[in-house]
C-alpha cells in the first residue's frame, strides 16, 4: 500500500479503545490489525509481522507482560505498553522486560500518535551513514543493528542498540540522563530518566565489559562509554 508508514498490531480487550486507536493510526497512514486477547496476539504477530505492537497489560488468556516476554524471546519488534490509569503496573519492570515505551489510558490520541512516531522514527532511522564500531571483543554494526560480543551475536531491542551505539560513538564523553533521552529517544520523548537507567542495566547484563572498554556510571552526572 502506497504511503503506508508501517504495520501496527493493536492488542486490547476493549473494542471501543481499539476502534479509536485504529481510526487515528490509519488516519496517520499506518496499517493496523486488531486482536483482543494474548493468545490471538501471539498467533497474529507471527503471521502479520508488525513493525510495532501496542500491547495492553490486562488481557484474557495470556496477559500483556507474558506476551511481551514471548515477543522478546525471538523478536526485536518495538512494543508500546498500554495501561489503565490507576492500574497496578510496574513501568520499570515492563522496560526491563524489553518494552520501548508505555501509554497510560485514557490518553489523548495525539499523544499516542506522537509516541508511536517517536518509536518508529528511532527504529527506522537511516543508518547508512553510520560506521561499524570495533572495541577489542565488541563489534557494533549500525547498518544491520547487530552486536557481536566475545564472538557471539547479542540480541537486543532497537533502543538498547541505539543507546549503546550512541555512547560508543562518543567514547569517554559523559552524558546526563536527560541528554541521552533527547539524543536516543528523541526530543519529544515523554519518558523519564529511569528509562535510561533501565536500558543501561540491561546492556550491562548482556555486556560485562572488555579489556579496554566499559559502560561506566559517573555518579551525580550520568553515563559514559569509557575506553582505556
Secondary structure, 3 states (H helix, E strand, C coil): CCCCCCEEEEECCCHHHHHHHHHHHHHCCCEEEEECEHHHHHHHHHHHCCCEEEEECCCECCCHHHHHHHHHHHCCCEEEEEEECCCCCCHHHHHHCCCCEEEEECCCHHHHHHHHHHHHHHHCCCCCCCCCEEECCEEEECCCCEEEECCEEECCCHHHHHHHHHHHHCCCCCEEHHHHHHHHHCCCCCCCCHHHHHHHHHHHHHCCCCCCEEEEEECCCEEEEEEC
